[in-house]
Amino acid sequence: MKLNKLLVIVVSAFLIFSFFGTALPAPAYAASHVKYGQARKGEKSYKNNKAGDQTKKEVMISKWKYSPIALQSEHWQYVYRCKDPDKARIIAATMADACNNDHIGYDQNDKDRGTFYDAAKKAGWDVSAIKKNCETTCSCAISVCLNAAGINVPRLWMTRDMPTDIEATGQFYKFTSKKYIHSSDNLAVGDILINPGKHAVVVVESPHPYTFPVTYTTPDGKKHKVQIAEDSDVTMNLNNSEEPMLVRIDGEKSLDAIVPKKENFVFTGWRKSSKSSFYAVYKGNMAPIATGAPVIKIEG
């Protein structure tokens, strides 16, 4: 009798799971080699916590996550990338140092959440040098990271204000497409992920190169944008027979401005030929363009 009841319970549980398991959405925590730093939660809750990291998990480095559920913290809406890769690396290094310093804990109280900022400013923004217990929040911690890189943002920062304030600096690219929001495949060190009103983090580890947008114009006059890896080499072969001209791309710029100093060469634009190469128009003919970047990704 007991065995029959147990069997009924097991079968019922299986049927319930089978029916609802695919219908109910679950967080999409895909495997990833990307990690981000975050200030997440105090030892008690979100407020009235003891200064410093009491659990070793209040300010920590975690594997990248994304959730399709809007109420989840990891339901990212924006990714911001600093236009200066050196500053992006400072932002990431500062966050990593904060995560590795147990003097920095979590608390949302206004009187407490700015104490990490104050301690960091006093230490010349070297957060590894902080020896006195202090507190922060996810957005206030990122404020310290940006100020350490010379980018002025508010001390008592709120996630709902971050997009507007970051864009106002003029120092960041903004990404909202699914390949940045739903996946970690295009995230680089220093990227800031934001879910306004919920959470914000900074990428501190990534196997993916820093990339920035470069614009080009096709002969029809349309502007296009590509992502090219930092320090990529772009080789322009002018007419399939002349010596190629090597151009080092080291920052945001328009390839329209790069005009080879060759006699009779008329630069009239670029045309996409595949995922990894482009063509220039030379005397009405298409001349191939080779690039050192492993993959050029088209935006939009």
ABEGO torsion letter per residue (X at the ends): XAAAAAAAAAAAAAAAAAAAAAABBBBBBBBBABBBBBBABBAABABGBBBEBAAGAABBBBBBBBBABAABAABBABBBBBABAAAAAAAAAAAAAAAABAABBBBABAAAAAAAAAAAAAAGGBAAABABBBBBBAAAAAAAAAAAAGBBBBABBBAAAAAAAAAAAGABBBBABAAAAABAAABBBGBBBBBBGABBBBBABBABBBBBBBBBBBAAGBBBBBBBBBGBBBBBBAAGABBBBBBBBAEBBBAAABBBBBBGBBBAEBBBABAABBBBBBGGBBBBBBBABABBBBBX
